[in-house]
């Protein structure tokens, strides 16, 4: 059985203090409604990290999944780039 089309986002891990959970900050650009200026919008998502392998500063890809807890609706799909200078 094949997975359905799931949303994927790319962001940076800002917290890994929880067990099997990381907080990922995803930055996108949007145009301001009135002034038409391009602004940066940052949203934070809690994502499931089964192996506890993500560190702060890692660039990760997350994908949508079923609700895992009150706030968790994303899985860490892959670690794109490890944070520089971290020996974990």
BABA-381346 format. One record per residue (C-alpha): residue number from 1; residue in one letter; z, y, x. Coordinates in nm, 4 decimals, m for minus. Layout:
BEGIN
@n=NUM | res=A | z=Z | y=Y | x=X
...
//
This chain:
BEGIN
@n=1 | res=X | z=0.0000 | y=0.0000 | x=0.0000
@n=2 | res=X | z=m0.1016 | y=0.3376 | x=0.1405
@n=3 | res=X | z=0.1194 | y=0.6473 | x=0.1433
@n=4 | res=X | z=0.0192 | y=0.9219 | x=m0.0956
@n=5 | res=X | z=m0.0736 | y=1.2658 | x=0.0307
@n=6 | res=X | z=0.2503 | y=1.4174 | x=0.1558
@n=7 | res=X | z=0.3093 | y=1.7723 | x=0.2714
@n=8 | res=X | z=0.3646 | y=1.8092 | x=0.6444
@n=9 | res=X | z=0.5117 | y=2.1071 | x=0.8276
@n=10 | res=X | z=0.5698 | y=2.1910 | x=1.1925
@n=11 | res=X | z=0.8792 | y=2.3703 | x=1.3143
@n=12 | res=X | z=1.1569 | y=2.3975 | x=1.5708
@n=13 | res=X | z=1.4923 | y=2.2180 | x=1.5523
@n=14 | res=X | z=1.7723 | y=2.4754 | x=1.5279
@n=15 | res=X | z=2.0664 | y=2.2383 | x=1.4667
@n=16 | res=X | z=2.1363 | y=1.8694 | x=1.5282
@n=17 | res=X | z=2.5120 | y=1.8634 | x=1.4726
@n=18 | res=X | z=2.4957 | y=1.6413 | x=1.1625
@n=19 | res=X | z=2.4621 | y=1.2646 | x=1.1817
@n=20 | res=X | z=2.0983 | y=1.1565 | x=1.1267
@n=21 | res=X | z=2.0059 | y=1.5064 | x=1.0057
@n=22 | res=X | z=1.8415 | y=1.8021 | x=1.1778
@n=23 | res=X | z=1.7734 | y=2.1545 | x=1.0563
@n=24 | res=X | z=1.4137 | y=2.2594 | x=1.1199
@n=25 | res=X | z=1.3030 | y=2.6246 | x=1.1079
@n=26 | res=X | z=0.9416 | y=2.6584 | x=0.9925
@n=27 | res=X | z=0.7789 | y=2.9976 | x=1.0513
@n=28 | res=X | z=0.4734 | y=3.1009 | x=0.8501
@n=29 | res=X | z=0.2915 | y=3.4284 | x=0.8022
@n=30 | res=X | z=0.2472 | y=3.6001 | x=0.4679
@n=31 | res=X | z=0.0978 | y=3.9251 | x=0.3527
@n=32 | res=X | z=0.3381 | y=4.1786 | x=0.2029
@n=33 | res=X | z=0.2534 | y=4.2381 | x=m0.1634
@n=34 | res=X | z=0.2655 | y=4.6157 | x=m0.1652
@n=35 | res=X | z=0.1970 | y=4.7191 | x=0.1935
@n=36 | res=X | z=m0.0462 | y=4.4397 | x=0.2921
@n=37 | res=X | z=0.1271 | y=4.4058 | x=0.6293
@n=38 | res=X | z=0.1439 | y=4.0571 | x=0.7782
@n=39 | res=X | z=0.5062 | y=3.9464 | x=0.8075
@n=40 | res=X | z=0.6764 | y=3.6359 | x=0.9470
@n=41 | res=X | z=0.8655 | y=3.4219 | x=0.6963
@n=42 | res=X | z=1.1092 | y=3.1582 | x=0.8240
@n=43 | res=X | z=1.2370 | y=2.8761 | x=0.6041
@n=44 | res=X | z=1.4923 | y=2.6149 | x=0.7105
@n=45 | res=X | z=1.4612 | y=2.2535 | x=0.5992
@n=46 | res=X | z=1.7070 | y=1.9670 | x=0.6464
@n=47 | res=X | z=1.5195 | y=1.6623 | x=0.7705
@n=48 | res=X | z=1.6236 | y=1.2986 | x=0.8197
@n=49 | res=X | z=1.6299 | y=1.1875 | x=1.1846
@n=50 | res=X | z=1.7098 | y=0.8145 | x=1.1760
@n=51 | res=X | z=1.7479 | y=0.7632 | x=1.5539
@n=52 | res=X | z=1.9292 | y=1.0941 | x=1.6287
@n=53 | res=X | z=1.6644 | y=1.1638 | x=1.8939
@n=54 | res=X | z=1.5857 | y=1.5306 | x=1.8187
@n=55 | res=X | z=1.7484 | y=1.8032 | x=2.0253
@n=56 | res=X | z=1.7822 | y=2.1761 | x=1.9716
@n=57 | res=X | z=1.4574 | y=2.3527 | x=2.0611
@n=58 | res=X | z=1.2341 | y=2.0474 | x=2.0055
@n=59 | res=X | z=0.9061 | y=2.1111 | x=1.8229
@n=60 | res=X | z=0.8776 | y=1.8535 | x=1.5431
@n=61 | res=X | z=0.6534 | y=1.7570 | x=1.2559
@n=62 | res=X | z=0.8279 | y=1.6852 | x=0.9240
@n=63 | res=X | z=0.6892 | y=1.5203 | x=0.6114
@n=64 | res=X | z=0.7937 | y=1.5305 | x=0.2488
@n=65 | res=X | z=0.9832 | y=1.2313 | x=0.1081
@n=66 | res=X | z=1.2038 | y=1.1312 | x=m0.1821
@n=67 | res=X | z=1.5417 | y=1.3072 | x=m0.2142
@n=68 | res=X | z=1.7796 | y=1.1548 | x=0.0415
@n=69 | res=X | z=2.0794 | y=1.3769 | x=m0.0392
@n=70 | res=X | z=2.1591 | y=1.7024 | x=m0.2150
@n=71 | res=X | z=1.9581 | y=1.9107 | x=0.0351
@n=72 | res=X | z=1.7473 | y=1.6578 | x=0.2292
@n=73 | res=X | z=1.3884 | y=1.6054 | x=0.1114
@n=74 | res=X | z=1.2076 | y=1.5769 | x=0.4470
@n=75 | res=X | z=1.1681 | y=1.3141 | x=0.7231
@n=76 | res=X | z=1.1018 | y=1.3810 | x=1.0911
@n=77 | res=X | z=0.7512 | y=1.2369 | x=1.1315
@n=78 | res=X | z=0.7196 | y=1.2913 | x=1.5069
@n=79 | res=X | z=0.8487 | y=1.4924 | x=1.7996
@n=80 | res=X | z=0.5553 | y=1.7025 | x=1.9194
@n=81 | res=X | z=0.7247 | y=1.8593 | x=2.2225
@n=82 | res=X | z=1.0719 | y=1.8217 | x=2.3733
@n=83 | res=X | z=1.2645 | y=2.1373 | x=2.4584
@n=84 | res=X | z=1.2188 | y=2.2398 | x=2.8239
@n=85 | res=X | z=1.5116 | y=2.1881 | x=3.0605
@n=86 | res=X | z=1.7045 | y=1.9504 | x=2.8350
@n=87 | res=X | z=1.7996 | y=1.6142 | x=2.9831
@n=88 | res=X | z=1.8735 | y=1.4121 | x=2.6724
//
